Amino acid sequence: MGAIVHPGFDADTAKEISSALGVRVERGTVAGLKTVGSAAVATNKGALCHPHVRPAEIEILKDVLQVPVSTTTANYGTAQVGACIVANTRGALVGNRTTPIEMGRIEEGLGYF
C-alpha cells in the first residue's frame, strides 16, 4: 500500500504523510495533473485513473499502490474520476450522471467482482 501526493510537497511533508498513514509516499502526477486526488481514486483492490494517464505514471502507481491500475471516466465522461467517486473496498458512491458502462469499469477497476 502507498500514496501518491502533489509533486509540490517537500520531502519533509511527504515523510509526515508517510508516518501518519503508515504507507510509502511518492510525489507525482496523474495525467500530468498535480492534483492527484481529483485525477485518480484507489482502494486496496484497485485504482482508477484519468483516461490520459501516461504509461510511466501508471507504472509508478502500480509500484507504489501495489494494486492493478486502469483508466475510466465517471459522471458522463468526466475525466477527473477522483472528483466523481468515493470508494472503499466494499463499494463506491458515484455521481448521478455516471453511465452503466462507466459503472461497469468502476466495478471492475476497483475489484468489486
PLY file of the C-alpha trace (Angstrom):
ply
format ascii 1.0
element vertex 113
property float x
property float y
property float z
element edge 112
property int vertex1
property int vertex2
end_header
0.00 0.00 0.00
1.11 3.52 -0.65
0.13 7.03 -1.61
0.88 9.46 -4.42
0.86 13.12 -3.38
1.13 16.51 -5.08
4.63 16.92 -6.55
4.95 20.33 -4.91
5.06 18.81 -1.42
8.55 18.96 0.05
10.34 15.84 1.30
9.50 16.59 4.94
5.79 16.84 4.19
5.88 13.55 2.26
7.65 11.93 5.24
4.98 13.26 7.63
2.20 11.86 5.44
4.03 8.53 5.24
4.43 8.43 9.00
0.81 9.38 9.67
-0.63 6.85 7.22
1.98 4.15 7.68
2.48 3.74 3.92
5.08 4.53 1.30
4.56 8.01 -0.17
5.82 9.26 -3.53
5.34 12.66 -5.12
3.93 12.56 -8.65
1.25 13.37 -11.17
-1.64 11.58 -12.85
-2.23 12.53 -16.49
0.18 15.40 -15.89
-2.14 16.80 -13.21
-0.64 17.75 -9.87
-3.96 17.43 -8.06
-3.69 13.65 -7.95
-6.71 13.23 -5.67
-9.02 14.54 -8.35
-7.35 12.57 -11.14
-7.47 9.12 -9.52
-9.19 7.04 -6.88
-7.79 3.91 -5.23
-8.64 1.19 -2.75
-6.55 -1.75 -1.62
-8.05 -3.75 -4.52
-7.54 -1.40 -7.47
-7.03 2.11 -8.76
-8.86 4.12 -11.42
-7.21 6.99 -13.26
-7.87 9.85 -15.60
-8.02 8.45 -19.16
-4.97 10.47 -20.24
-2.65 8.99 -17.62
0.80 8.39 -19.06
2.32 4.89 -19.19
5.18 5.95 -16.89
2.65 7.30 -14.37
0.74 4.00 -14.47
3.94 2.12 -13.66
4.62 4.40 -10.68
1.05 3.97 -9.45
1.29 0.18 -9.74
4.62 0.16 -7.92
3.58 2.46 -5.08
-0.03 1.36 -4.58
0.60 -2.35 -5.26
-2.80 -2.76 -6.99
-3.98 -3.08 -10.59
-4.45 0.29 -12.30
-6.99 1.05 -15.02
-8.49 4.11 -16.68
-12.06 5.30 -16.95
-14.33 8.29 -16.78
-17.27 8.85 -14.45
-20.33 11.05 -14.24
-20.98 11.01 -18.01
-17.46 11.41 -19.29
-15.72 13.38 -16.57
-12.02 12.54 -16.66
-11.30 13.62 -13.07
-12.53 10.34 -11.58
-11.28 11.20 -8.10
-13.69 14.12 -8.03
-16.60 11.85 -9.03
-16.07 8.72 -6.93
-15.79 7.99 -3.22
-14.72 4.38 -2.73
-13.51 1.80 -0.27
-13.07 -1.97 -0.55
-16.79 -2.60 -0.01
-18.29 -0.24 -2.57
-18.33 3.13 -4.24
-20.52 6.20 -4.50
-20.55 7.81 -7.92
-22.05 10.92 -9.44
-25.69 10.53 -10.52
-24.79 11.03 -14.20
-22.41 8.05 -14.24
-23.38 5.76 -17.11
-23.86 1.99 -16.85
-20.71 1.44 -18.93
-18.72 3.66 -16.56
-20.20 1.82 -13.57
-19.02 -1.47 -15.03
-15.50 -0.12 -15.47
-15.55 1.24 -11.93
-16.70 -2.09 -10.50
-14.04 -3.97 -12.45
-11.23 -1.49 -11.79
-11.85 -1.37 -8.06
-12.17 -5.15 -7.79
-15.80 -5.41 -6.72
-16.38 -8.62 -8.68
0 1
1 2
2 3
3 4
4 5
5 6
6 7
7 8
8 9
9 10
10 11
11 12
12 13
13 14
14 15
15 16
16 17
17 18
18 19
19 20
20 21
21 22
22 23
23 24
24 25
25 26
26 27
27 28
28 29
29 30
30 31
31 32
32 33
33 34
34 35
35 36
36 37
37 38
38 39
39 40
40 41
41 42
42 43
43 44
44 45
45 46
46 47
47 48
48 49
49 50
50 51
51 52
52 53
53 54
54 55
55 56
56 57
57 58
58 59
59 60
60 61
61 62
62 63
63 64
64 65
65 66
66 67
67 68
68 69
69 70
70 71
71 72
72 73
73 74
74 75
75 76
76 77
77 78
78 79
79 80
80 81
81 82
82 83
83 84
84 85
85 86
86 87
87 88
88 89
89 90
90 91
91 92
92 93
93 94
94 95
95 96
96 97
97 98
98 99
99 100
100 101
101 102
102 103
103 104
104 105
105 106
106 107
107 108
108 109
109 110
110 111
111 112
